Amino acid sequence: MKKNPIWYLGLIGFLGLLGIVTGNTGLFGLFGFFGFFGMARQTDDEMLRHNMAKAGLSAFIVSLVGFPVATIILSFLDSSETVISFFVIYFSLLFVAQILTFVFSFNYYEKRGDLS
């Protein structure tokens, strides 16, 4: 029985500890990656790989839409201070949107249970 490799993403959760050291509370969001440890018991099979690929495609489409939108918005901003503030907030939210899209679509495909 092969273990599924996606649980290794849970190791990224330890980077959230940098928030304690640096005082940057935004890093605490990385603790959310600990949720991937919950998938350690799931066996690695063809359906799991298929569903990971479909969920990854969904997350990739979110980035394909999000980055051009950010580029267009950035072209309308004037001051460099505003650009930096926008950059930090927007790309953080886009990262969260990608991860949540992956997680929710993966769970949807796993519960559906077919290969279509």
Jmol script that loads the backbone (N, CA, C; Angstrom):
load data "model"
ATOM      1  N   MET A   1       0.844  -1.177   0.000  1.00  0.00           N
ATOM      2  CA  MET A   1       0.000   0.000   0.000  1.00  0.00           C
ATOM      3  C   MET A   1       0.888   1.240   0.000  1.00  0.00           C
ATOM      4  N   LYS A   2       0.766   2.027  -1.056  1.00  0.00           N
ATOM      5  CA  LYS A   2       1.561   3.236  -1.203  1.00  0.00           C
ATOM      6  C   LYS A   2       0.847   4.421  -0.554  1.00  0.00           C
ATOM      7  N   LYS A   3       1.582   5.216   0.222  1.00  0.00           N
ATOM      8  CA  LYS A   3       0.987   6.408   0.815  1.00  0.00           C
ATOM      9  C   LYS A   3       0.942   7.519  -0.215  1.00  0.00           C
ATOM     10  N   ASN A   4      -0.036   8.380  -0.039  1.00  0.00           N
ATOM     11  CA  ASN A   4      -0.146   9.450  -1.011  1.00  0.00           C
ATOM     12  C   ASN A   4       0.814  10.590  -0.658  1.00  0.00           C
ATOM     13  N   PRO A   5       1.453  11.178  -1.661  1.00  0.00           N
ATOM     14  CA  PRO A   5       2.495  12.178  -1.406  1.00  0.00           C
ATOM     15  C   PRO A   5       1.963  13.558  -1.057  1.00  0.00           C
ATOM     16  N   ILE A   6       0.676  13.783  -1.177  1.00  0.00           N
ATOM     17  CA  ILE A   6       0.147  15.127  -0.959  1.00  0.00           C
ATOM     18  C   ILE A   6       0.247  15.543   0.515  1.00  0.00           C
ATOM     19  N   TRP A   7       0.362  14.588   1.422  1.00  0.00           N
ATOM     20  CA  TRP A   7       0.444  14.939   2.836  1.00  0.00           C
ATOM     21  C   TRP A   7       1.741  15.691   3.131  1.00  0.00           C
ATOM     22  N   TYR A   8       2.740  15.597   2.254  1.00  0.00           N
ATOM     23  CA  TYR A   8       3.983  16.351   2.459  1.00  0.00           C
ATOM     24  C   TYR A   8       3.743  17.858   2.438  1.00  0.00           C
ATOM     25  N   LEU A   9       2.643  18.285   1.785  1.00  0.00           N
ATOM     26  CA  LEU A   9       2.315  19.714   1.795  1.00  0.00           C
ATOM     27  C   LEU A   9       2.064  20.211   3.214  1.00  0.00           C
ATOM     28  N   GLY A  10       1.732  19.322   4.112  1.00  0.00           N
ATOM     29  CA  GLY A  10       1.539  19.697   5.513  1.00  0.00           C
ATOM     30  C   GLY A  10       2.810  20.237   6.155  1.00  0.00           C
ATOM     31  N   LEU A  11       3.966  19.854   5.620  1.00  0.00           N
ATOM     32  CA  LEU A  11       5.242  20.348   6.165  1.00  0.00           C
ATOM     33  C   LEU A  11       5.388  21.854   5.989  1.00  0.00           C
ATOM     34  N   ILE A  12       4.709  22.410   4.974  1.00  0.00           N
ATOM     35  CA  ILE A  12       4.768  23.865   4.765  1.00  0.00           C
ATOM     36  C   ILE A  12       4.156  24.591   5.963  1.00  0.00           C
ATOM     37  N   GLY A  13       3.268  23.939   6.675  1.00  0.00           N
ATOM     38  CA  GLY A  13       2.646  24.537   7.856  1.00  0.00           C
ATOM     39  C   GLY A  13       3.651  24.982   8.908  1.00  0.00           C
ATOM     40  N   PHE A  14       4.796  24.300   8.978  1.00  0.00           N
ATOM     41  CA  PHE A  14       5.810  24.694   9.958  1.00  0.00           C
ATOM     42  C   PHE A  14       6.404  26.068   9.660  1.00  0.00           C
ATOM     43  N   LEU A  15       6.279  26.534   8.406  1.00  0.00           N
ATOM     44  CA  LEU A  15       6.760  27.885   8.073  1.00  0.00           C
ATOM     45  C   LEU A  15       5.942  28.949   8.805  1.00  0.00           C
ATOM     46  N   GLY A  16       4.751  28.597   9.247  1.00  0.00           N
ATOM     47  CA  GLY A  16       3.945  29.524  10.039  1.00  0.00           C
ATOM     48  C   GLY A  16       4.613  29.907  11.354  1.00  0.00           C
ATOM     49  N   LEU A  17       5.526  29.061  11.832  1.00  0.00           N
ATOM     50  CA  LEU A  17       6.263  29.381  13.058  1.00  0.00           C
ATOM     51  C   LEU A  17       7.148  30.604  12.871  1.00  0.00           C
ATOM     52  N   LEU A  18       7.493  30.918  11.621  1.00  0.00           N
ATOM     53  CA  LEU A  18       8.281  32.123  11.355  1.00  0.00           C
ATOM     54  C   LEU A  18       7.514  33.378  11.755  1.00  0.00           C
ATOM     55  N   GLY A  19       6.195  33.295  11.792  1.00  0.00           N
ATOM     56  CA  GLY A  19       5.382  34.424  12.238  1.00  0.00           C
ATOM     57  C   GLY A  19       5.644  34.778  13.685  1.00  0.00           C
ATOM     58  N   ILE A  20       5.959  33.791  14.494  1.00  0.00           N
ATOM     59  CA  ILE A  20       6.282  34.039  15.898  1.00  0.00           C
ATOM     60  C   ILE A  20       7.644  34.726  16.002  1.00  0.00           C
ATOM     61  N   VAL A  21       8.590  34.255  15.214  1.00  0.00           N
ATOM     62  CA  VAL A  21       9.954  34.795  15.263  1.00  0.00           C
ATOM     63  C   VAL A  21      10.012  36.207  14.689  1.00  0.00           C
ATOM     64  N   THR A  22       9.344  36.412  13.561  1.00  0.00           N
ATOM     65  CA  THR A  22       9.443  37.705  12.868  1.00  0.00           C
ATOM     66  C   THR A  22       8.388  38.712  13.319  1.00  0.00           C
ATOM     67  N   GLY A  23       7.336  38.256  13.961  1.00  0.00           N
ATOM     68  CA  GLY A  23       6.254  39.153  14.357  1.00  0.00           C
ATOM     69  C   GLY A  23       5.302  39.463  13.216  1.00  0.00           C
ATOM     70  N   ASN A  24       5.474  38.839  12.076  1.00  0.00           N
ATOM     71  CA  ASN A  24       4.594  39.020  10.919  1.00  0.00           C
ATOM     72  C   ASN A  24       3.418  38.055  11.051  1.00  0.00           C
ATOM     73  N   THR A  25       2.277  38.582  11.433  1.00  0.00           N
ATOM     74  CA  THR A  25       1.117  37.723  11.668  1.00  0.00           C
ATOM     75  C   THR A  25       0.563  37.110  10.381  1.00  0.00           C
ATOM     76  N   GLY A  26       0.921  37.658   9.245  1.00  0.00           N
ATOM     77  CA  GLY A  26       0.467  37.106   7.976  1.00  0.00           C
ATOM     78  C   GLY A  26       0.991  35.700   7.728  1.00  0.00           C
ATOM     79  N   LEU A  27       2.116  35.381   8.357  1.00  0.00           N
ATOM     80  CA  LEU A  27       2.688  34.042   8.184  1.00  0.00           C
ATOM     81  C   LEU A  27       1.892  32.968   8.925  1.00  0.00           C
ATOM     82  N   PHE A  28       1.040  33.389   9.862  1.00  0.00           N
ATOM     83  CA  PHE A  28       0.232  32.406  10.578  1.00  0.00           C
ATOM     84  C   PHE A  28      -0.731  31.681   9.642  1.00  0.00           C
ATOM     85  N   GLY A  29      -1.038  32.268   8.535  1.00  0.00           N
ATOM     86  CA  GLY A  29      -1.910  31.619   7.558  1.00  0.00           C
ATOM     87  C   GLY A  29      -1.331  30.330   7.014  1.00  0.00           C
ATOM     88  N   LEU A  30      -0.003  30.206   7.090  1.00  0.00           N
ATOM     89  CA  LEU A  30       0.635  28.979   6.609  1.00  0.00           C
ATOM     90  C   LEU A  30       0.313  27.779   7.497  1.00  0.00           C
ATOM     91  N   PHE A  31      -0.174  28.036   8.705  1.00  0.00           N
ATOM     92  CA  PHE A  31      -0.594  26.926   9.562  1.00  0.00           C
ATOM     93  C   PHE A  31      -1.717  26.125   8.908  1.00  0.00           C
ATOM     94  N   GLY A  32      -2.424  26.715   7.986  1.00  0.00           N
ATOM     95  CA  GLY A  32      -3.501  26.021   7.291  1.00  0.00           C
ATOM     96  C   GLY A  32      -3.013  24.815   6.496  1.00  0.00           C
ATOM     97  N   PHE A  33      -1.735  24.799   6.167  1.00  0.00           N
ATOM     98  CA  PHE A  33      -1.187  23.657   5.426  1.00  0.00           C
ATOM     99  C   PHE A  33      -1.146  22.394   6.277  1.00  0.00           C
ATOM    100  N   PHE A  34      -1.242  22.545   7.608  1.00  0.00           N
ATOM    101  CA  PHE A  34      -1.278  21.354   8.458  1.00  0.00           C
ATOM    102  C   PHE A  34      -2.472  20.468   8.114  1.00  0.00           C
ATOM    103  N   GLY A  35      -3.479  21.021   7.494  1.00  0.00           N
ATOM    104  CA  GLY A  35      -4.646  20.244   7.092  1.00  0.00           C
ATOM    105  C   GLY A  35      -4.303  19.134   6.112  1.00  0.00           C
ATOM    106  N   PHE A  36      -3.212  19.295   5.368  1.00  0.00           N
ATOM    107  CA  PHE A  36      -2.823  18.255   4.420  1.00  0.00           C
ATOM    108  C   PHE A  36      -2.320  16.994   5.132  1.00  0.00           C
ATOM    109  N   PHE A  37      -1.927  17.118   6.407  1.00  0.00           N
ATOM    110  CA  PHE A  37      -1.540  15.918   7.157  1.00  0.00           C
ATOM    111  C   PHE A  37      -2.722  14.967   7.324  1.00  0.00           C
ATOM    112  N   GLY A  38      -3.929  15.496   7.247  1.00  0.00           N
ATOM    113  CA  GLY A  38      -5.121  14.664   7.365  1.00  0.00           C
ATOM    114  C   GLY A  38      -5.279  13.691   6.211  1.00  0.00           C
ATOM    115  N   MET A  39      -4.556  13.919   5.128  1.00  0.00           N
ATOM    116  CA  MET A  39      -4.662  13.033   3.965  1.00  0.00           C
ATOM    117  C   MET A  39      -3.615  11.930   3.983  1.00  0.00           C
ATOM    118  N   ALA A  40      -2.880  11.793   5.083  1.00  0.00           N
ATOM    119  CA  ALA A  40      -1.796  10.814   5.160  1.00  0.00           C
ATOM    120  C   ALA A  40      -2.305   9.375   5.072  1.00  0.00           C
ATOM    121  N   ARG A  41      -3.497   9.133   5.526  1.00  0.00           N
ATOM    122  CA  ARG A  41      -4.019   7.762   5.535  1.00  0.00           C
ATOM    123  C   ARG A  41      -4.601   7.327   4.200  1.00  0.00           C
ATOM    124  N   GLN A  42      -4.809   8.276   3.318  1.00  0.00           N
ATOM    125  CA  GLN A  42      -5.407   7.947   2.027  1.00  0.00           C
ATOM    126  C   GLN A  42      -4.366   7.258   1.141  1.00  0.00           C
ATOM    127  N   THR A  43      -4.763   6.176   0.507  1.00  0.00           N
ATOM    128  CA  THR A  43      -3.814   5.438  -0.321  1.00  0.00           C
ATOM    129  C   THR A  43      -3.612   6.132  -1.669  1.00  0.00           C
ATOM    130  N   ASP A  44      -2.429   5.931  -2.205  1.00  0.00           N
ATOM    131  CA  ASP A  44      -2.080   6.519  -3.495  1.00  0.00           C
ATOM    132  C   ASP A  44      -2.534   5.574  -4.601  1.00  0.00           C
ATOM    133  N   ASP A  45      -3.529   5.986  -5.361  1.00  0.00           N
ATOM    134  CA  ASP A  45      -4.001   5.172  -6.464  1.00  0.00           C
ATOM    135  C   ASP A  45      -4.293   6.068  -7.672  1.00  0.00           C
ATOM    136  N   GLU A  46      -4.770   5.430  -8.737  1.00  0.00           N
ATOM    137  CA  GLU A  46      -5.012   6.167  -9.977  1.00  0.00           C
ATOM    138  C   GLU A  46      -6.078   7.241  -9.805  1.00  0.00           C
ATOM    139  N   MET A  47      -7.116   6.951  -9.028  1.00  0.00           N
ATOM    140  CA  MET A  47      -8.183   7.929  -8.830  1.00  0.00           C
ATOM    141  C   MET A  47      -7.678   9.147  -8.060  1.00  0.00           C
ATOM    142  N   LEU A  48      -6.825   8.921  -7.067  1.00  0.00           N
ATOM    143  CA  LEU A  48      -6.263  10.035  -6.298  1.00  0.00           C
ATOM    144  C   LEU A  48      -5.430  10.927  -7.214  1.00  0.00           C
ATOM    145  N   ARG A  49      -4.599  10.323  -8.027  1.00  0.00           N
ATOM    146  CA  ARG A  49      -3.755  11.098  -8.956  1.00  0.00           C
ATOM    147  C   ARG A  49      -4.618  11.876  -9.951  1.00  0.00           C
ATOM    148  N   HIS A  50      -5.663  11.242 -10.444  1.00  0.00           N
ATOM    149  CA  HIS A  50      -6.567  11.886 -11.392  1.00  0.00           C
ATOM    150  C   HIS A  50      -7.263  13.085 -10.744  1.00  0.00           C
ATOM    151  N   ASN A  51      -7.738  12.889  -9.512  1.00  0.00           N
ATOM    152  CA  ASN A  51      -8.426  13.974  -8.822  1.00  0.00           C
ATOM    153  C   ASN A  51      -7.472  15.107  -8.442  1.00  0.00           C
ATOM    154  N   MET A  52      -6.225  14.777  -8.080  1.00  0.00           N
ATOM    155  CA  MET A  52      -5.234  15.826  -7.797  1.00  0.00           C
ATOM    156  C   MET A  52      -4.958  16.644  -9.050  1.00  0.00           C
ATOM    157  N   ALA A  53      -4.881  15.981 -10.199  1.00  0.00           N
ATOM    158  CA  ALA A  53      -4.629  16.693 -11.453  1.00  0.00           C
ATOM    159  C   ALA A  53      -5.780  17.634 -11.787  1.00  0.00           C
ATOM    160  N   LYS A  54      -7.006  17.166 -11.605  1.00  0.00           N
ATOM    161  CA  LYS A  54      -8.167  18.017 -11.893  1.00  0.00           C
ATOM    162  C   LYS A  54      -8.242  19.187 -10.917  1.00  0.00           C
ATOM    163  N   ALA A  55      -7.956  18.944  -9.637  1.00  0.00           N
ATOM    164  CA  ALA A  55      -7.981  20.030  -8.654  1.00  0.00           C
ATOM    165  C   ALA A  55      -6.851  21.026  -8.923  1.00  0.00           C
ATOM    166  N   GLY A  56      -5.700  20.531  -9.329  1.00  0.00           N
ATOM    167  CA  GLY A  56      -4.587  21.408  -9.674  1.00  0.00           C
ATOM    168  C   GLY A  56      -4.906  22.267 -10.880  1.00  0.00           C
ATOM    169  N   LEU A  57      -5.621  21.709 -11.846  1.00  0.00           N
ATOM    170  CA  LEU A  57      -6.043  22.487 -13.012  1.00  0.00           C
ATOM    171  C   LEU A  57      -6.984  23.612 -12.592  1.00  0.00           C
ATOM    172  N   SER A  58      -7.891  23.315 -11.682  1.00  0.00           N
ATOM    173  CA  SER A  58      -8.821  24.347 -11.211  1.00  0.00           C
ATOM    174  C   SER A  58      -8.059  25.481 -10.528  1.00  0.00           C
ATOM    175  N   ALA A  59      -7.088  25.145  -9.689  1.00  0.00           N
ATOM    176  CA  ALA A  59      -6.292  26.173  -9.005  1.00  0.00           C
ATOM    177  C   ALA A  59      -5.458  26.966 -10.009  1.00  0.00           C
ATOM    178  N   PHE A  60      -4.968  26.301 -11.030  1.00  0.00           N
ATOM    179  CA  PHE A  60      -4.179  26.988 -12.059  1.00  0.00           C
ATOM    180  C   PHE A  60      -5.037  27.984 -12.828  1.00  0.00           C
ATOM    181  N   ILE A  61      -6.272  27.626 -13.094  1.00  0.00           N
ATOM    182  CA  ILE A  61      -7.177  28.541 -13.806  1.00  0.00           C
ATOM    183  C   ILE A  61      -7.437  29.785 -12.955  1.00  0.00           C
ATOM    184  N   VAL A  62      -7.542  29.608 -11.641  1.00  0.00           N
ATOM    185  CA  VAL A  62      -7.709  30.769 -10.754  1.00  0.00           C
ATOM    186  C   VAL A  62      -6.525  31.717 -10.911  1.00  0.00           C
ATOM    187  N   SER A  63      -5.321  31.178 -10.983  1.00  0.00           N
ATOM    188  CA  SER A  63      -4.145  32.042 -11.155  1.00  0.00           C
ATOM    189  C   SER A  63      -4.107  32.661 -12.542  1.00  0.00           C
ATOM    190  N   LEU A  64      -4.545  31.916 -13.561  1.00  0.00           N
ATOM    191  CA  LEU A  64      -4.564  32.462 -14.921  1.00  0.00           C
ATOM    192  C   LEU A  64      -5.507  33.655 -15.028  1.00  0.00           C
ATOM    193  N   VAL A  65      -6.571  33.637 -14.274  1.00  0.00           N
ATOM    194  CA  VAL A  65      -7.505  34.755 -14.274  1.00  0.00           C
ATOM    195  C   VAL A  65      -7.007  35.866 -13.351  1.00  0.00           C
ATOM    196  N   GLY A  66      -6.476  35.487 -12.199  1.00  0.00           N
ATOM    197  CA  GLY A  66      -6.088  36.473 -11.187  1.00  0.00           C
ATOM    198  C   GLY A  66      -4.894  37.326 -11.556  1.00  0.00           C
ATOM    199  N   PHE A  67      -3.884  36.771 -12.159  1.00  0.00           N
ATOM    200  CA  PHE A  67      -2.687  37.549 -12.461  1.00  0.00           C
ATOM    201  C   PHE A  67      -2.910  38.617 -13.535  1.00  0.00           C
ATOM    202  N   PRO A  68      -3.590  38.344 -14.617  1.00  0.00           N
ATOM    203  CA  PRO A  68      -3.876  39.431 -15.565  1.00  0.00           C
ATOM    204  C   PRO A  68      -4.735  40.536 -14.953  1.00  0.00           C
ATOM    205  N   VAL A  69      -5.678  40.159 -14.101  1.00  0.00           N
ATOM    206  CA  VAL A  69      -6.492  41.174 -13.428  1.00  0.00           C
ATOM    207  C   VAL A  69      -5.597  42.064 -12.565  1.00  0.00           C
ATOM    208  N   ALA A  70      -4.660  41.468 -11.853  1.00  0.00           N
ATOM    209  CA  ALA A  70      -3.723  42.250 -11.032  1.00  0.00           C
ATOM    210  C   ALA A  70      -2.878  43.176 -11.892  1.00  0.00           C
ATOM    211  N   THR A  71      -2.432  42.693 -13.024  1.00  0.00           N
ATOM    212  CA  THR A  71      -1.606  43.510 -13.913  1.00  0.00           C
ATOM    213  C   THR A  71      -2.382  44.711 -14.425  1.00  0.00           C
ATOM    214  N   ILE A  72      -3.626  44.499 -14.773  1.00  0.00           N
ATOM    215  CA  ILE A  72      -4.464  45.610 -15.251  1.00  0.00           C
ATOM    216  C   ILE A  72      -4.698  46.631 -14.142  1.00  0.00           C
ATOM    217  N   ILE A  73      -5.002  46.139 -12.941  1.00  0.00           N
ATOM    218  CA  ILE A  73      -5.235  47.062 -11.818  1.00  0.00           C
ATOM    219  C   ILE A  73      -3.957  47.826 -11.496  1.00  0.00           C
ATOM    220  N   LEU A  74      -2.819  47.159 -11.510  1.00  0.00           N
ATOM    221  CA  LEU A  74      -1.543  47.830 -11.211  1.00  0.00           C
ATOM    222  C   LEU A  74      -1.236  48.939 -12.214  1.00  0.00           C
ATOM    223  N   SER A  75      -1.669  48.773 -13.457  1.00  0.00           N
ATOM    224  CA  SER A  75      -1.382  49.801 -14.462  1.00  0.00           C
ATOM    225  C   SER A  75      -2.166  51.090 -14.196  1.00  0.00           C
ATOM    226  N   PHE A  76      -3.236  51.026 -13.395  1.00  0.00           N
ATOM    227  CA  PHE A  76      -4.023  52.214 -13.077  1.00  0.00           C
ATOM    228  C   PHE A  76      -3.585  52.894 -11.782  1.00  0.00           C
ATOM    229  N   LEU A  77      -2.720  52.265 -11.005  1.00  0.00           N
ATOM    230  CA  LEU A  77      -2.290  52.841  -9.734  1.00  0.00           C
ATOM    231  C   LEU A  77      -1.130  53.799  -9.970  1.00  0.00           C
ATOM    232  N   ASP A  78      -1.131  54.915  -9.216  1.00  0.00           N
ATOM    233  CA  ASP A  78      -0.132  55.956  -9.444  1.00  0.00           C
ATOM    234  C   ASP A  78       1.079  55.864  -8.516  1.00  0.00           C
ATOM    235  N   SER A  79       0.846  55.959  -7.226  1.00  0.00           N
ATOM    236  CA  SER A  79       1.985  56.046  -6.313  1.00  0.00           C
ATOM    237  C   SER A  79       2.571  54.664  -6.028  1.00  0.00           C
ATOM    238  N   SER A  80       3.861  54.649  -5.794  1.00  0.00           N
ATOM    239  CA  SER A  80       4.536  53.378  -5.545  1.00  0.00           C
ATOM    240  C   SER A  80       4.095  52.774  -4.217  1.00  0.00           C
ATOM    241  N   GLU A  81       3.728  53.636  -3.261  1.00  0.00           N
ATOM    242  CA  GLU A  81       3.254  53.118  -1.975  1.00  0.00           C
ATOM    243  C   GLU A  81       1.941  52.352  -2.147  1.00  0.00           C
ATOM    244  N   THR A  82       1.062  52.879  -2.965  1.00  0.00           N
ATOM    245  CA  THR A  82      -0.211  52.212  -3.238  1.00  0.00           C
ATOM    246  C   THR A  82       0.011  50.906  -3.983  1.00  0.00           C
ATOM    247  N   VAL A  83       0.954  50.910  -4.904  1.00  0.00           N
ATOM    248  CA  VAL A  83       1.253  49.695  -5.679  1.00  0.00           C
ATOM    249  C   VAL A  83       1.748  48.596  -4.760  1.00  0.00           C
ATOM    250  N   ILE A  84       2.628  48.962  -3.834  1.00  0.00           N
ATOM    251  CA  ILE A  84       3.175  47.949  -2.925  1.00  0.00           C
ATOM    252  C   ILE A  84       2.085  47.411  -2.001  1.00  0.00           C
ATOM    253  N   SER A  85       1.253  48.287  -1.481  1.00  0.00           N
ATOM    254  CA  SER A  85       0.152  47.845  -0.610  1.00  0.00           C
ATOM    255  C   SER A  85      -0.795  46.919  -1.371  1.00  0.00           C
ATOM    256  N   PHE A  86      -1.139  47.306  -2.598  1.00  0.00           N
ATOM    257  CA  PHE A  86      -2.011  46.472  -3.420  1.00  0.00           C
ATOM    258  C   PHE A  86      -1.361  45.128  -3.694  1.00  0.00           C
ATOM    259  N   PHE A  87      -0.079  45.158  -4.041  1.00  0.00           N
ATOM    260  CA  PHE A  87       0.653  43.938  -4.375  1.00  0.00           C
ATOM    261  C   PHE A  87       0.611  42.946  -3.213  1.00  0.00           C
ATOM    262  N   VAL A  88       0.884  43.426  -2.022  1.00  0.00           N
ATOM    263  CA  VAL A  88       0.930  42.548  -0.852  1.00  0.00           C
ATOM    264  C   VAL A  88      -0.435  41.928  -0.583  1.00  0.00           C
ATOM    265  N   ILE A  89      -1.463  42.730  -0.581  1.00  0.00           N
ATOM    266  CA  ILE A  89      -2.802  42.229  -0.249  1.00  0.00           C
ATOM    267  C   ILE A  89      -3.357  41.349  -1.362  1.00  0.00           C
ATOM    268  N   TYR A  90      -3.263  41.831  -2.595  1.00  0.00           N
ATOM    269  CA  TYR A  90      -3.871  41.089  -3.708  1.00  0.00           C
ATOM    270  C   TYR A  90      -3.218  39.728  -3.902  1.00  0.00           C
ATOM    271  N   PHE A  91      -1.916  39.685  -3.894  1.00  0.00           N
ATOM    272  CA  PHE A  91      -1.255  38.414  -4.161  1.00  0.00           C
ATOM    273  C   PHE A  91      -1.376  37.448  -2.988  1.00  0.00           C
ATOM    274  N   SER A  92      -1.509  37.971  -1.783  1.00  0.00           N
ATOM    275  CA  SER A  92      -1.800  37.099  -0.643  1.00  0.00           C
ATOM    276  C   SER A  92      -3.172  36.468  -0.808  1.00  0.00           C
ATOM    277  N   LEU A  93      -4.142  37.293  -1.184  1.00  0.00           N
ATOM    278  CA  LEU A  93      -5.498  36.769  -1.385  1.00  0.00           C
ATOM    279  C   LEU A  93      -5.555  35.802  -2.560  1.00  0.00           C
ATOM    280  N   LEU A  94      -4.793  36.094  -3.600  1.00  0.00           N
ATOM    281  CA  LEU A  94      -4.771  35.189  -4.755  1.00  0.00           C
ATOM    282  C   LEU A  94      -4.167  33.840  -4.381  1.00  0.00           C
ATOM    283  N   PHE A  95      -3.123  33.866  -3.552  1.00  0.00           N
ATOM    284  CA  PHE A  95      -2.509  32.619  -3.090  1.00  0.00           C
ATOM    285  C   PHE A  95      -3.512  31.802  -2.279  1.00  0.00           C
ATOM    286  N   VAL A  96      -4.217  32.473  -1.381  1.00  0.00           N
ATOM    287  CA  VAL A  96      -5.228  31.791  -0.572  1.00  0.00           C
ATOM    288  C   VAL A  96      -6.332  31.231  -1.468  1.00  0.00           C
ATOM    289  N   ALA A  97      -6.738  32.004  -2.469  1.00  0.00           N
ATOM    290  CA  ALA A  97      -7.781  31.540  -3.386  1.00  0.00           C
ATOM    291  C   ALA A  97      -7.331  30.294  -4.148  1.00  0.00           C
ATOM    292  N   GLN A  98      -6.070  30.259  -4.550  1.00  0.00           N
ATOM    293  CA  GLN A  98      -5.557  29.083  -5.260  1.00  0.00           C
ATOM    294  C   GLN A  98      -5.569  27.849  -4.359  1.00  0.00           C
ATOM    295  N   ILE A  99      -5.105  28.013  -3.135  1.00  0.00           N
ATOM    296  CA  ILE A  99      -5.053  26.871  -2.216  1.00  0.00           C
ATOM    297  C   ILE A  99      -6.462  26.379  -1.898  1.00  0.00           C
ATOM    298  N   LEU A 100      -7.362  27.315  -1.606  1.00  0.00           N
ATOM    299  CA  LEU A 100      -8.729  26.910  -1.283  1.00  0.00           C
ATOM    300  C   LEU A 100      -9.421  26.269  -2.478  1.00  0.00           C
ATOM    301  N   THR A 101      -9.154  26.776  -3.680  1.00  0.00           N
ATOM    302  CA  THR A 101      -9.722  26.158  -4.881  1.00  0.00           C
ATOM    303  C   THR A 101      -9.232  24.728  -5.029  1.00  0.00           C
ATOM    304  N   PHE A 102      -7.946  24.526  -4.789  1.00  0.00           N
ATOM    305  CA  PHE A 102      -7.400  23.173  -4.877  1.00  0.00           C
ATOM    306  C   PHE A 102      -8.049  22.253  -3.848  1.00  0.00           C
ATOM    307  N   VAL A 103      -8.113  22.713  -2.605  1.00  0.00           N
ATOM    308  CA  VAL A 103      -8.633  21.869  -1.525  1.00  0.00           C
ATOM    309  C   VAL A 103     -10.104  21.543  -1.730  1.00  0.00           C
ATOM    310  N   PHE A 104     -10.910  22.561  -2.007  1.00  0.00           N
ATOM    311  CA  PHE A 104     -12.346  22.311  -2.154  1.00  0.00           C
ATOM    312  C   PHE A 104     -12.651  21.485  -3.397  1.00  0.00           C
ATOM    313  N   SER A 105     -11.977  21.757  -4.508  1.00  0.00           N
ATOM    314  CA  SER A 105     -12.263  20.961  -5.704  1.00  0.00           C
ATOM    315  C   SER A 105     -11.749  19.533  -5.540  1.00  0.00           C
ATOM    316  N   PHE A 106     -10.612  19.359  -4.861  1.00  0.00           N
ATOM    317  CA  PHE A 106     -10.112  18.004  -4.613  1.00  0.00           C
ATOM    318  C   PHE A 106     -11.100  17.218  -3.756  1.00  0.00           C
ATOM    319  N   ASN A 107     -11.596  17.850  -2.696  1.00  0.00           N
ATOM    320  CA  ASN A 107     -12.584  17.167  -1.855  1.00  0.00           C
ATOM    321  C   ASN A 107     -13.854  16.854  -2.624  1.00  0.00           C
ATOM    322  N   TYR A 108     -14.267  17.765  -3.492  1.00  0.00           N
ATOM    323  CA  TYR A 108     -15.454  17.516  -4.313  1.00  0.00           C
ATOM    324  C   TYR A 108     -15.238  16.304  -5.221  1.00  0.00           C
ATOM    325  N   TYR A 109     -14.101  16.262  -5.900  1.00  0.00           N
ATOM    326  CA  TYR A 109     -13.836  15.143  -6.809  1.00  0.00           C
ATOM    327  C   TYR A 109     -13.693  13.828  -6.045  1.00  0.00           C
ATOM    328  N   GLU A 110     -13.096  13.878  -4.856  1.00  0.00           N
ATOM    329  CA  GLU A 110     -12.942  12.651  -4.070  1.00  0.00           C
ATOM    330  C   GLU A 110     -14.288  12.121  -3.583  1.00  0.00           C
ATOM    331  N   LYS A 111     -15.180  13.030  -3.176  1.00  0.00           N
ATOM    332  CA  LYS A 111     -16.494  12.584  -2.698  1.00  0.00           C
ATOM    333  C   LYS A 111     -17.366  12.094  -3.829  1.00  0.00           C
ATOM    334  N   ARG A 112     -17.166  12.679  -5.014  1.00  0.00           N
ATOM    335  CA  ARG A 112     -17.959  12.241  -6.166  1.00  0.00           C
ATOM    336  C   ARG A 112     -17.598  10.817  -6.548  1.00  0.00           C
ATOM    337  N   GLY A 113     -16.312  10.494  -6.492  1.00  0.00           N
ATOM    338  CA  GLY A 113     -15.885   9.117  -6.616  1.00  0.00           C
ATOM    339  C   GLY A 113     -15.777   8.513  -7.992  1.00  0.00           C
ATOM    340  N   ASP A 114     -16.053   9.238  -9.051  1.00  0.00           N
ATOM    341  CA  ASP A 114     -15.895   8.646 -10.382  1.00  0.00           C
ATOM    342  C   ASP A 114     -14.704   9.299 -11.087  1.00  0.00           C
ATOM    343  N   LEU A 115     -14.320   8.746 -12.215  1.00  0.00           N
ATOM    344  CA  LEU A 115     -13.164   9.243 -12.951  1.00  0.00           C
ATOM    345  C   LEU A 115     -13.551  10.184 -14.084  1.00  0.00           C
ATOM    346  N   SER A 116     -14.764  10.655 -14.121  1.00  0.00           N
ATOM    347  CA  SER A 116     -15.163  11.544 -15.227  1.00  0.00           C
ATOM    348  C   SER A 116     -14.731  12.963 -14.982  1.00  0.00           C
TER     349      SER A 116
END
end "model"
wireframe off; spacefill off
backbone 0.3
color backbone group
